[in-house]
Amino acid sequence: MKVGLLRAVGVATAVYGVAVAAVPDLLARPSGLVDEEGRTEWATRTSLRPLAWRDAVSGLAMAMAPEGPALRTAAYVRIAADFGDAVLLGATLPGRDRKLAAVAVSVGWGALSVAGLLAGRRPEIMRRPVAGPLRG
């Protein structure tokens, strides 16, 4: 596990989540969730804020969880959220380009967390001691 990478992803996610909770347009505009005049409807802002708090809290958990099972669990939650976002936003956002961008961003952040979890791990076959005539 690469703790530094997981913590960096956590901090970035937490900061972004707080920013979107405060200014939902940061997510609404690039996602195409605005009206013809570029304004975000009140209902859309209301709907985006819980998503933003989910990101803030899950990112904070990754940034602060003790190394080991707690940090792994926080990373799994973040990965599930990112890949879930990729599926849902990719299926529902308006416009092909916005869908592709949302999928790329979501999968990219999820992949960073996966990389952080897998870094430094050796395949199982390499961890097993080899028994044989030359081993005592």
Stockholm file with secondary structure:
# STOCKHOLM 1.0

chainA/1-136         MKVGLLRAVGVATAVYGVAVAAVPDLLARPSGLVDEEGRTEWATRTSLRPLAWRDAVSGLAMAMAPEGPALRTAAYVRIAADFGDAVLLGATLPGRDRKLAAVAVSVGWGALSVAGLLAGRRPEIMRRPVAGPLRG
#=GR chainA/1-136 SS CCHHHHHHHHHHHHHHHHHHHHCTHHHHHHHTCSCTTSCCCHHHHHHHHHHHHHHHHHHHHHHHSCTTHHHHHHHHHHHHHHHHHHHHHHHHSSSHHHHHHHHHHHHHHHHHHHHHHHTTCCCHHHHSCCCSTTCC
#=GC SS_cons         CCHHHHHHHHHHHHHHHHHHHHCTHHHHHHHTCSCTTSCCCHHHHHHHHHHHHHHHHHHHHHHHSCTTHHHHHHHHHHHHHHHHHHHHHHHHSSSHHHHHHHHHHHHHHHHHHHHHHHTTCCCHHHHSCCCSTTCC
//
